[in-house]
């Protein structure tokens, strides 16, 4: 099977979506399939990964996005040789997939990875945020009707899509994680390297240090905790636009000696960072299917989070971690204290989390997604070209 992955951005940008596309590509290739990634980026970036077709785009600030409204001729011609195309960003890549694939009866699958409404709130002023959400509600239902299958990585994201007006069937298929590097047999990072001792209880967050992750809230809760429990440490693994502001906040609070900012670390070093910690913490409510949470569970860590789509779909309160029902700082701090002080409960939740993480193993989810690909391809074979499809094909032929 020739599979095309279409994404607005890919490497060197680091994100859960990028990691998932790369991991999914590797596992599909190991099963004998040909997988291509069609994306936009800088012409100066070079990567050893094969079959990544990058069309040059205009950089947008320091977000990692490069915008273009079309792929190169080489990329367009290659897309038309695919058996199926899987879209991972709905707006630019999604619209181009319809333009390039529909006239050639190439089936299109879309996975909704992101809470675009909440990202708009995090990054744009209120007037733009309102316009952005209205645009999402206008675009997504129409886009989803034009393709062959819509996938949500969690039940919570499925409900979000329905709330946006998506009225076609939605399959729930979790994004997979390679759990093998995160199992407890690995060698943990030395605590002393980060300024902590073996007696400290270490909380860890792994992810982008951006406003959508609600890290200022997390630090405020930790500040309330450390006044009562000084032997607690917080490790923030990752980088992003909020890092300087967060570090300034930590210094002003006088807790810089208890909060460690690692900056961006190579992905193969993340398992060792997780193995060093006692629990994973997140205050984000913008997640769809947080891979970092699943990786933490695979490492045997219980998770503290806020009830929301994504996190709430994965964590069972009191079983694999602790959930706070709303963004209430007092409630979050209280559950953080419970996580820190109840060593037996924390260990049991971590053991259960390790078991529950197995359903998200990439080998399981890849098998699931391949079954959906096969179904979509078979159904597309029954479809016939419309007059509009024939016209687009003719126009593309003469426009080469």
Secondary structure as UniProt FT lines:
FT   STRAND          2..6
FT   TURN            11..12
FT   HELIX           16..30
FT   TURN            31..32
FT   STRAND          34..41
FT   TURN            43..44
FT   TURN            50..51
FT   STRAND          52..56
FT   STRAND          58..59
FT   TURN            61..62
FT   STRAND          66..67
FT   HELIX           73..79
FT   TURN            80..81
FT   STRAND          84..87
FT   TURN            90..91
FT   HELIX           92..101
FT   HELIX           102..104
FT   STRAND          107..112
FT   HELIX           116..123
FT   HELIX           126..145
FT   STRAND          149..152
FT   HELIX           155..163
FT   TURN            164..165
FT   STRAND          170..172
FT   HELIX           180..182
FT   TURN            184..185
FT   HELIX           191..194
FT   TURN            198..199
FT   STRAND          201..206
FT   HELIX           211..213
FT   HELIX           215..226
FT   TURN            227..228
FT   TURN            230..231
FT   STRAND          232..238
FT   TURN            241..242
FT   HELIX           243..253
FT   HELIX           256..258
FT   STRAND          259..263
FT   HELIX           267..276
FT   STRAND          279..281
FT   HELIX           291..298
FT   TURN            299..300
FT   STRAND          302..306
FT   TURN            309..310
FT   HELIX           311..314
FT   TURN            318..320
FT   STRAND          321..324
FT   HELIX           329..341
FT   HELIX           343..356
FT   HELIX           357..360
FT   HELIX           362..380
FT   TURN            381..382
FT   HELIX           387..398
//
